[in-house]
Amino acid sequence: ETSMKPVYLICQQTGSVFKCSNLEWHIAVHAGFSEKHPPGNNLRKNKIEQLAASFKSQQKILQNSSSVAECLTEASFEIAWILACHKKAFIEAEIVKECFLASVEILYADFNNKNAILKRIKGLQLSDTTVMRRVEKIRKDIRQQLIADLSAAPYFSLALDESTDISDVFTIVVWICFPKEELFCEELLCLIPMKTQTKGEDIFTFSIFFSENNLEWKKLISMYTDGAPSMRGKEKGLLGLMRKREGISKFIMFHCVIYQEALVSKLKNGELQIVIQLVVKVVNLIVSRALNHRQFQVFTYTCESTFSTMNIVKRKQRNKLTNEH
């Protein structure tokens, strides 16, 4: 029997269910077998044992092939995961395979099973489309695990920030922090591109992610944003819209730490504003032209060399004074 279904050893076909009528019909179809091997004869017994042994050997070969295929698939997933973590192109997986094949010829030259190792590596499926599918499956699995952890968490905190990429697409980055067992986990929740305006109601579209994944807003206890009006506006900003929405409990709003310098610069009647303006002006001057950037690199290298030399002189003089006194 295979997978709870009968298998006829004479023709190795699989039946639908265990029924006497099906077995009798099958015996009638293969009437020649009973004529050559009469019931109760040792010849019939030996023939049935031979057919059973042949069938078991075929099943064993199929099982071994299945285990090898599973190992190759698992290895391709591991390689795809490493490439994704290092932000490498999918096509570089084929380069990894070439490195494997080249290194096996050297590292396993004195091994008896070198050809078997080469055959196993050649069976790796590492084309760019295969790696892309692997990464997509890994992404879906990670997302499912994250959603499951968030559903089990008693509460969570959000951190929002905006960024503009090189193609001038404004994106909202949402991070989430939540307890898991005895640790606190911080994960990237989602990226929301803003196609048109960046008002509070536009930013609040990230709530669709919560609705699609059945996440409970009542678990929100705090949120971190910058001081932009679209974020902290009491009426039309993100803060105001969230506090007006039903189902969202009261939460604490914080400024992100990375914006504290900009907030401090506004204190003391703007006295510190001069400092930050000067810093921004210098940075813009350096990065505005490639020549300025190269000259600045040479300048910093010279300063580092000078200070390194001064440290050596100071160390020698300090050791000299210590030895004399």
Sequence and secondary structure as in RCSB ss.txt:
>XXXX:A:sequence
ETSMKPVYLICQQTGSVFKCSNLEWHIAVHAGFSEKHPPGNNLRKNKIEQLAASFKSQQKILQNSSSVAECLTEA
SFEIAWILACHKKAFIEAEIVKECFLASVEILYADFNNKNAILKRIKGLQLSDTTVMRRVEKIRKDIRQQLIADL
SAAPYFSLALDESTDISDVFTIVVWICFPKEELFCEELLCLIPMKTQTKGEDIFTFSIFFSENNLEWKKLISMYT
DGAPSMRGKEKGLLGLMRKREGISKFIMFHCVIYQEALVSKLKNGELQIVIQLVVKVVNLIVSRALNHRQFQVFT
YTCESTFSTMNIVKRKQRNKLTNEH
>XXXX:A:secstr
 BTTB EETTTTEE SS  HHHHHHHHHHTHHHHHHS TT HHHHHHHHHHHHHHHHHHHHHHHHHHHHHHHHHH
HHHHHHHHHHTT  TTHHHHHHHHHHHHHHHHTTT TTHHHHHHHHHT    HHHHHHHHHHHHHHHHHHHHHHH
HH S EEEEEEEEE TT  EEEEEEEEEEETTEEEEEEEEEEEESS   HHHHGGGHHHHHHTT  GGGEEEEEE
 S HHHH SSSSHHHHHHHSTT    EEEE GGGHHHHHTT GGGTTHHHHHHHHHHHHHHHH HHHHHHHHHHH
HHHHHHHHHHHHHHHHHHHHHHHH 
